[in-house]
Amino acid sequence: MKYKHSKIWGSNLILSDIPWDYYLHPCPIFYAEELSKHGPTLWVNPPTRNPAKTKLIFKNKNLLIFTPIIFKRPSDDSGFGKLEVRIQLKATSLFFLGSPTSVWSISTAYPHLIKENPSAVSIFWTGDFFSPEKEYKSYKNFDLALCLTPKTHESIPNKFKGEKVHFHMCSQLSRKEKKSLSSKYVSSILEKGSKYNKTAGYVGTLSDRRVDFDSLFYLIENLPDIFFIIVGVGDGSQSTEEKICRLKSKSNVQFIEGMDYEDLAEVISEFDMGLIPYKTDHANIGTCPTKFVDYSCMGKPTISTRLPGLEKFGDLILIADSKEDFRFLIQNFKANDHSKPNDLIKFAHESNPSEFLRKFEDALAHLYEKVN
């Protein structure tokens, strides 16, 4: 009877391979905060080997963040399946949640969640590198699989007895919530960017694995009348750091490092367009970048390389098939020729967790009908 539970989100246990404080990737956190409005919610960070980082932190009276300790981390996942971690989770969950009504596994499917919480609805939030057929054994008994791209949604085997929902990331940026950052960022940006015809911006983690730096530098060097604002931090690799140093040397680039997510609205408001110059290889084939929704929240059109996870948005986004095409779209960009700001803001608003939780409930209701 778990699919017909009167309070599916009555108490919620979330195991996340994405740490609570991961830079510029807050979407799962918004779901935890939304779930905490329905009932007690326990978010569990990846285990740590450092005793000093083992913590219990209350974000509000209904939301607890827990970082368990691990003795030895396995090579193939974050270690949520290790015995010492499972004991800690069991005790903490019993104390704070009682018997969870929903259990969530983010990025990696942990089957023991289902075995240890048989009466709870089980949800697998697939990651960017999700391989539906290869990983089937790990998620086959979950009630719900959340897919970011049409490809992953379609590739889940027909023998999967649960429901699958095609969804995308969300944002909580808002024009109304902009902070005054003029002393730190915006005044210098306005001064430096005033001599350029347009402003194109990018926000997010900078990684040579994901970002097509060759195309980005081609755009920067061949569009000298465009001002580029790049907000992000590197992944720590030598190749990425070399690219960041090169970015900083460009006269038509404003590089901002280490900005808090809540402060992005103020900077994105200075964009004429948002950019997603990602590589289109295996590293990004399963991604649906949060930054598209962040740009849309501020009413800013997006130009992106052809990512499968973004093509589904149709006329809301401009797609470039080559660096020359990307250059043309930026150079000839006129806001009135593309998506209207209000359409983008409406789309972003409708992408919020409360809306998607209702879709998840509908899917679970359908599952209940199938099994009964």
C-alpha positions in Angstrom: 0.0 0.0 0.0 3.0 2.3 0.0 2.1 3.9 -3.3 -1.2 5.1 -1.9 0.3 6.6 1.2 -1.6 9.6 2.3 1.6 11.4 3.0 4.2 10.2 0.5 6.6 13.0 1.6 5.8 12.6 5.3 9.4 11.8 6.2 12.2 11.7 3.7 15.7 10.1 3.6 18.1 11.4 0.9 21.4 9.8 0.1 23.3 12.2 -2.2 26.6 11.7 -4.0 26.4 15.5 -4.5 27.5 17.2 -1.2 25.2 19.8 0.2 27.7 22.6 -0.3 28.8 21.6 -3.9 29.5 24.8 -5.8 26.8 26.1 -8.1 24.9 22.8 -8.1 22.0 23.4 -5.7 19.1 21.8 -7.5 18.8 18.7 -5.3 19.1 20.9 -2.3 15.9 22.8 -3.4 14.1 19.5 -3.4 15.3 18.7 0.1 14.1 22.1 1.3 10.7 21.6 -0.4 10.4 18.1 1.1 11.1 19.6 4.5 7.9 21.6 4.2 6.0 18.4 4.1 7.8 16.5 6.9 11.2 15.8 8.5 13.9 15.3 5.9 17.4 13.9 6.4 20.0 14.7 3.8 23.1 12.5 3.9 26.3 13.8 2.4 28.9 11.4 1.0 30.8 9.8 3.9 34.2 11.3 5.0 37.3 9.8 6.4 38.0 12.9 8.4 36.4 12.7 11.9 36.3 16.5 12.1 33.9 16.6 9.2 31.5 14.2 10.7 28.6 16.5 11.5 24.9 16.8 12.2 23.6 20.3 11.1 20.0 21.5 11.3 19.2 23.8 8.4 15.7 24.2 9.8 13.6 22.3 12.3 12.6 19.8 9.7 15.8 19.5 7.7 18.9 17.8 9.0 22.2 17.5 7.1 24.4 14.5 8.1 28.0 13.7 7.1 28.8 10.2 8.3 32.3 8.8 8.8 33.8 6.0 6.7 36.9 3.8 7.5 37.8 3.0 3.9 36.2 4.5 0.8 35.4 2.0 -2.0 36.6 2.7 -5.5 33.3 2.5 -7.3 30.9 4.7 -5.3 30.7 7.2 -2.4 30.6 4.4 0.2 26.9 4.6 1.4 26.8 0.8 1.3 29.6 0.3 3.8 28.6 -1.4 7.0 29.8 1.4 9.3 27.9 4.0 7.3 24.7 2.0 7.2 24.8 1.6 11.0 25.2 5.4 11.4 22.4 6.1 8.8 20.0 3.6 10.5 20.5 5.2 13.9 20.2 8.8 12.7 17.2 8.0 10.5 15.4 6.2 13.3 16.1 9.1 15.7 15.0 11.9 13.3 12.6 10.3 10.8 11.2 7.2 12.5 10.1 5.1 9.5 10.8 7.1 6.2 7.9 7.4 3.8 10.3 8.2 0.9 13.9 7.3 0.3 16.0 9.1 -2.4 19.2 8.0 -4.0 20.9 10.8 -5.9 23.3 10.0 -8.8 23.9 6.4 -7.7 21.3 3.8 -7.0 21.8 2.2 -3.6 19.6 -0.9 -3.5 20.1 -1.4 0.3 17.9 1.7 0.8 14.9 -0.3 -0.4 15.7 -3.4 1.7 16.1 -1.4 4.9 13.0 0.8 4.2 10.5 -1.6 2.5 7.5 0.5 3.3 8.9 3.7 1.8 8.6 4.9 -1.8 12.0 4.6 -3.4 13.3 7.2 -5.9 16.5 7.1 -8.0 17.6 10.5 -9.3 19.9 9.5 -12.2 23.2 11.3 -12.8 24.9 12.7 -15.9 26.7 9.4 -16.5 23.7 7.2 -16.0 23.9 4.0 -18.1 20.3 2.6 -18.1 21.2 -0.9 -19.3 24.6 -1.3 -17.6 23.2 -0.1 -14.2 19.9 -1.9 -14.4 20.6 -4.3 -11.6 21.2 -1.5 -9.2 18.0 0.4 -9.8 15.6 -2.3 -11.0 13.6 -2.4 -7.7 13.2 1.3 -7.3 9.7 2.7 -7.7 10.6 5.8 -9.6 13.6 6.7 -11.9 14.1 10.4 -12.7 15.6 11.0 -16.1 17.3 14.2 -17.2 17.4 13.5 -20.9 15.1 11.9 -23.5 17.9 9.4 -24.3 18.2 8.0 -20.8 14.4 8.0 -20.4 14.0 6.0 -23.6 16.9 3.6 -22.8 15.5 2.3 -19.5 14.6 -1.4 -20.3 11.0 -2.2 -20.7 11.4 -4.9 -18.0 11.7 -2.1 -15.4 8.6 -2.4 -13.2 8.8 1.0 -11.7 7.8 4.4 -13.2 10.1 6.8 -15.0 9.7 10.5 -15.2 11.4 12.9 -17.6 12.4 16.0 -15.6 15.0 18.7 -15.5 16.8 20.9 -13.1 15.4 23.9 -11.3 16.5 27.3 -10.0 15.6 29.7 -7.3 17.1 32.9 -8.7 14.8 35.8 -9.0 14.9 39.4 -10.2 13.1 40.3 -6.9 15.8 38.7 -4.8 18.8 40.4 -6.4 21.4 41.7 -3.9 23.4 44.8 -4.1 26.9 43.7 -5.1 28.0 46.9 -6.8 31.0 47.4 -4.5 32.4 44.0 -5.3 31.4 43.0 -8.8 28.8 45.0 -10.7 30.3 48.4 -10.7 33.5 47.1 -12.3 31.6 45.0 -14.7 29.4 47.9 -15.8 32.5 50.1 -16.2 34.5 47.5 -18.2 31.5 46.3 -20.3 30.1 49.7 -21.2 32.3 50.0 -24.3 31.1 46.7 -25.8 28.0 46.1 -28.0 26.7 43.1 -26.1 27.4 41.0 -23.1 27.5 37.2 -23.2 27.9 35.3 -19.9 28.6 31.8 -18.5 28.1 30.5 -15.0 29.1 27.2 -13.6 32.0 24.9 -12.8 34.9 25.2 -15.2 36.3 21.8 -16.3 38.3 20.9 -19.3 36.3 17.7 -19.3 33.0 19.5 -19.9 33.6 23.0 -21.3 34.6 23.3 -25.0 37.4 25.8 -24.3 38.6 25.7 -27.9 35.2 27.1 -29.0 35.0 29.5 -26.1 38.4 31.0 -27.0 37.4 31.1 -30.7 34.4 33.2 -29.7 36.3 35.5 -27.4 39.0 36.1 -29.9 36.8 36.5 -33.0 34.1 38.7 -31.3 36.2 41.6 -29.9 33.1 43.8 -29.7 31.4 41.3 -27.3 32.0 41.4 -23.5 32.2 38.0 -21.9 31.5 37.5 -18.2 32.7 34.1 -16.9 31.6 33.1 -13.4 32.9 29.9 -11.9 35.7 27.9 -10.3 38.0 25.3 -11.8 38.0 21.6 -11.1 41.6 21.7 -9.9 43.1 20.0 -12.9 46.2 21.4 -14.5 44.7 21.7 -17.9 41.6 23.6 -16.6 43.8 26.0 -14.5 45.8 26.8 -17.7 42.6 27.6 -19.5 41.5 29.9 -16.6 44.8 31.8 -16.7 44.3 32.3 -20.4 40.8 33.5 -19.8 42.0 36.1 -17.3 44.4 37.5 -19.9 41.7 38.4 -22.4 40.7 42.1 -22.5 37.1 41.4 -23.3 36.6 38.9 -20.5 35.6 39.6 -16.9 36.4 36.5 -14.8 34.6 36.1 -11.5 35.8 33.3 -9.2 34.0 31.8 -6.3 30.7 33.6 -6.3 27.9 32.3 -4.0 24.9 30.9 -5.8 22.6 33.4 -4.2 24.6 36.2 -5.8 24.3 35.1 -9.4 21.1 37.0 -10.1 22.9 40.3 -9.9 25.5 39.3 -12.4 23.2 37.4 -14.8 21.0 40.5 -15.0 23.9 42.1 -16.8 23.9 39.5 -19.6 22.3 39.9 -22.9 22.5 36.2 -23.4 23.7 33.1 -21.4 26.1 30.7 -22.9 26.5 26.9 -22.5 29.7 26.1 -24.6 29.9 22.4 -23.6 31.6 19.6 -25.4 29.2 17.2 -27.1 31.0 14.0 -26.2 30.3 11.3 -23.6 31.1 13.7 -20.7 27.9 15.7 -21.5 25.6 13.4 -23.4 23.5 12.8 -20.2 23.6 16.3 -18.7 20.8 18.9 -18.6 22.7 22.0 -17.2 21.1 23.9 -14.4 22.5 27.1 -15.8 19.9 27.1 -18.6 17.2 27.4 -15.9 19.3 30.0 -14.0 19.5 32.1 -17.2 15.8 31.7 -17.9 14.9 32.7 -14.3 16.4 36.1 -15.2 14.7 36.2 -18.6 18.0 35.8 -20.4 18.0 33.7 -23.7 20.5 30.9 -23.9 22.8 29.8 -26.7 24.2 26.3 -26.3 26.0 23.6 -28.2 23.8 20.7 -29.2 23.3 18.8 -25.9 20.6 16.1 -26.0 19.4 17.3 -22.6 18.7 20.8 -23.9 17.3 20.1 -27.4 14.0 19.1 -25.8 13.3 22.8 -24.9 12.7 23.7 -28.5 12.3 27.4 -29.2 13.2 28.4 -25.7 16.9 27.8 -26.5 19.2 28.6 -29.4 21.4 25.7 -30.6 24.8 26.0 -32.3 26.2 23.0 -34.3 29.7 24.5 -34.7 31.9 27.2 -33.3 31.2 29.2 -36.4 27.5 28.8 -35.9 27.9 29.8 -32.2 29.8 32.9 -33.3 27.0 33.8 -35.8 24.3 33.4 -33.2 26.1 35.7 -30.8 27.1 38.3 -33.4 23.6 38.5 -34.8 21.7 38.2 -31.6 18.7 40.4 -31.1 16.7 39.8 -28.0 13.3 40.5 -29.7 14.0 37.8 -32.4 14.1 35.0 -29.8 12.3 33.9 -26.7 10.6 36.7 -24.8 11.8 37.2 -21.2 8.4 36.5 -19.8 8.2 33.1 -21.6 11.6 32.1 -20.1 10.7 33.3 -16.6 7.4 31.4 -16.8 9.3 28.2 -17.9 11.8 28.6 -15.0 9.0 29.2 -12.5 7.1 26.1 -13.7 10.3 24.0 -13.2 10.2 24.3 -9.5 10.3 21.3 -7.1 6.7 21.6 -5.9 5.5 21.2 -9.5 7.7 18.2 -10.2 6.8 16.6 -6.8 3.2 16.6 -8.0 4.3 14.8 -11.3 6.2 12.3 -9.2 3.0 11.7 -7.1 1.0 11.1 -10.3 3.6 8.6 -11.5 3.5 6.8 -8.2 -0.3 6.7 -8.4 -0.1 5.1 -11.8 2.4 2.6 -10.4 -0.1 1.8 -7.6 -2.8 1.1 -10.2 -0.5 -1.2 -12.2 0.5 -3.3 -9.2 -3.1 -3.6 -8.0 
